[in-house]
């Protein structure tokens, strides 16, 4: 449900508390910018504190970044069940951290938010990752990481699918294909939650479900299996007839090897015409990718 967050507070540590922090200075046009950092670890939880005596608005700002599941469970592959209980346990952990003011996670303003879901796909994790690497996300760059995962990256927003067992190094995470949305900018978090000063208490299961399903829909994966070559050809011929079905299948195969721009250049097809033809494939319930497995990969779904 939730993974890493970053929250900010209009709070200043005392001079005594800052004695345990690391002071960093940077030269700027108007003088010197001062920043303090503090990264204590309690158990499996790493707390990343940053304090700016004078932030962008001229006021002091203390921020905290941490993985909520690691704080609650000691690992980052289990999904949280309750935001309220997470806040309660988090505040108890914070009370044990030396050299910081008294903080309440419920009052921190969210400026980074990771929402996630564990798709249980057994031994097919790498097959999904390979197939996902062929998909395009509008206005984002697709970047594959061999045997690890795929990310659809924009400047401040990223959607990832990755092998949670490999990433977490926990064998208990076998079979988990992690879907994760990262919002790295405060304004994006505000827009997502519809609140000017969003906190953890503003997050609902419904919002998370809609966002995760929306990402699957954008990739045309929601309620659609990932076809094999045989099932894709069969389905396209059933929907559009043999001649058109074979044509669309050939276009799908070309899309696996070439970008839209490359296909346009090689075929002299207008980009809008190519988009219409690719949409025909999607309208037949076939995402623009295939699997090498003998059977289609089942649809990914969200059940929170």
Secondary structure, DSSP 8 states (H G I E B T S, - for coil): -EEEEEEEES----HHHHTTSEEEEEEETTEEEEEEEE--EETTEE-EEEEESS-TTSS-EEEEEEEHHHHHHSSSSS--S-HHHHHHHHHHHHTT-TTS----GGGSEEEEEEEEEEEE-GGGHHHHHHHHTT---TTSEEEEETTTEEEEE-SSEEEEEEEHHHHH--GGGTTEEEEEEEE-SHHHHHHHHT-TT--GGG--HHHHHHHHHHHHHHTT-BT--B--HHHHHHHHHHHH-HHHHHHHHHHHHHHHHS-HHHHHHHHT--HHHHHHHHHHHHHTT--S----SSS-B--B----
